[in-house]
Structure formats: structure tokens, C-alpha cells
Amino acid sequence: MRLITVPFSHYCEKARWALDRARLPYVEAPHLPLLHWAATFGAGGGRTVPVLTTEDEVVADSTDIIRWADRRAAAADRLVPDDARTRGACDALEDELDETFGPAVRRIGYSYAFAHDPLMRALLTRTGAPRWQLATFRLTYPLARAYMTRALAIDDHTVAPSYDVVRRTFDRVADMLRDGRRYLLGDRMSAADLTFAALAAPMVGPAEHPFPVPAEHAPEAVQAGWREFRAHPAGAFVLRLYADHRR
Ligand SMILES: N[C@@H](CCC(=O)N[C@@H](CS)C(=O)NCC(=O)O)C(=O)O
């Protein structure tokens, strides 16, 4: 099995974590942003990573990859609740996180990476992407940055509201945990927990992340964000999920 990724993408981390949790063997095929299109379309997926290819299937969305892995996981490792009502709540929460929270975190992340060359350089070189992609990205960087800045709607008017989305989501997660439950939907880890933790990871910087944002190249504003969000109960929850379930 092959998981086509841009390794630092938080949607890819979501899929990778689900496959690791289900103990399914796969090889990660790392790519750089935009240059991944040849691989994803070539494999029969769409324009986004992650894409999982198996002998007879192409699974081209992180939510579908979780479901695919879950059907093959041992009962104790399953992330999709058995009970229909809890499953409905899990699906709804995961979708909402994917649609609103994930893009907000991505916009914030790229806004820093585009403004700080050493951070971007460190992120790219640590991917293990093919050398031709690193060379091409370097050569076309001004164009790639301009395209992605527009495609991701990164500007002074969008980054601050994205922080609002992140803070509101953290507050909402903290509210859900306020009654002392260990996980968002009760006493079992579900796809909603994994999704929140994987998508929130760039804002918190958990030590167990397989492709961490390199702290030594992170500007002070990123480090200040990590301090803020780690001190939040939802950030502490992310750190706990990584410490307990992502070793
Ligand atoms: N719904 C998709 C979203 C994945 C996604 O947005 N991936 C981004 C990377 S963070 C991507 O590949 N973007 C490339 C593009 O839109 O061309 C999933 O969960 O797999």
C-alpha cells in the first residue's frame, strides 16, 4: 500500500495516524505542494493529498482513509463508533473540523511559512520528497508562493479571522470535555478525536508528531501560538492524545 502525501499536511497526518493505529503496513510517498498533482491524479485520485492506493482501490480523502483503515483494524483500535447515534455525532464533528478548522489552521501555517524562508526551507527539505521536486519548487518558488497565497486566500484580512476559528474550536472542544470525559464522544477515542488532534497539531506542536514544525526555525509568533494553545484545555487534550496514542 502507498500513501501519497505532502508530509507536513495535517490532513495527511490524519490519514497516516489512522493507518498506524490500525497497524496496516504502507509506504509513504512524500511530495511537495502542487508538485503532488502528478502523483495524485496519476494514481486515480484528485488534486488533494492524502491518497491511499492499494492493489485494487484508490482512497482519496482522509475521512475515507480512516473508514477504510477502521474496517481492517482490531476491535480495540477502531475509531468509528458502533452505536449509530454516536457514529452520527462523530461523522458530523469530523466533517465540520475538516471543512472549517482544517483550512483555518492551514492558512495560518502557510502564512508563517511564506513569510519566513528558513521555516519553509526546513519544512520542504525534511519531507524526503524526490530531489527533482525540491529543485523545481526552489526554482519556481515565487510563482508557487503567489499561486498558493491566492488559492488559500492568505492576506491581512483572512489570517486574523482564521485565528478566531481556531480559538472558537478550541473553546468548543474544551466545553465538550468539561464534564470530565476522556474523549470528545465519551470514554473511547474516536475519529473525531484523531481528526481534531491531527488538524490542531500545527497550532500546538506535539513532540510525538512524525513531521513536526521545526521549532528551531519557527518564528517567535509561532512559538507564542504554541505557548497559548498548549495552555488551553483543548491544546492539553491534543498533547495527551499524541502522548498516549501516537508513540
Ligand atoms: N477533504 C480532503 C482535504 C485534503 C486537503 O485539503 N489537502 C490539501 C493539503 S493540506 C491539498 O492537497 N491541497 C492541494 C490542492 O487543493 O490542490 C481530505 O480530508 O483528504
The ligand as an SDF file (V2000), in Angstrom:
LIG
                    3D

 20 19  0  0  0  0  0  0  0  0999 V2000
  -11.0140   16.6460    2.1790 N   0  0  0  0  0  0  0  0  0  0  0  0
   -9.6390   16.3570    1.8830 C   0  0  0  0  0  0  0  0  0  0  0  0
   -8.8430   17.6300    2.0480 C   0  0  0  0  0  0  0  0  0  0  0  0
   -7.3520   17.4180    1.9120 C   0  0  0  0  0  0  0  0  0  0  0  0
   -6.6350   18.6990    1.5380 C   0  0  0  0  0  0  0  0  0  0  0  0
   -7.1930   19.7980    1.5080 O   0  0  0  0  0  0  0  0  0  0  0  0
   -5.3410   18.5360    1.2110 N   0  0  0  0  0  0  0  0  0  0  0  0
   -4.5350   19.6670    0.8020 C   0  0  0  0  0  0  0  0  0  0  0  0
   -3.2140   19.6220    1.5350 C   0  0  0  0  0  0  0  0  0  0  0  0
   -3.3600   20.2080    3.1750 S   0  0  0  0  0  0  0  0  0  0  0  0
   -4.2160   19.5730   -0.6670 C   0  0  0  0  0  0  0  0  0  0  0  0
   -3.8260   18.5160   -1.1410 O   0  0  0  0  0  0  0  0  0  0  0  0
   -4.3910   20.6740   -1.4240 N   0  0  0  0  0  0  0  0  0  0  0  0
   -3.9830   20.7110   -2.7910 C   0  0  0  0  0  0  0  0  0  0  0  0
   -4.9510   21.3840   -3.7090 C   0  0  0  0  0  0  0  0  0  0  0  0
   -6.0350   21.7860   -3.2520 O   0  0  0  0  0  0  0  0  0  0  0  0
   -4.6120   21.4970   -4.8780 O   0  0  0  0  0  0  0  0  0  0  0  0
   -9.1470   15.2730    2.8360 C   0  0  0  0  0  0  0  0  0  0  0  0
   -9.5620   15.2740    4.0010 O   0  0  0  0  0  0  0  0  0  0  0  0
   -8.3830   14.3960    2.4080 O   0  0  0  0  0  0  0  0  0  0  0  0
  1  2  1  0
  2  3  1  0
  2 18  1  0
  3  4  1  0
  4  5  1  0
  5  6  2  0
  5  7  1  0
  7  8  1  0
  8  9  1  0
  8 11  1  0
  9 10  1  0
 11 12  2  0
 11 13  1  0
 13 14  1  0
 14 15  1  0
 15 16  2  0
 15 17  1  0
 18 19  2  0
 18 20  1  0
M  END
$$$$
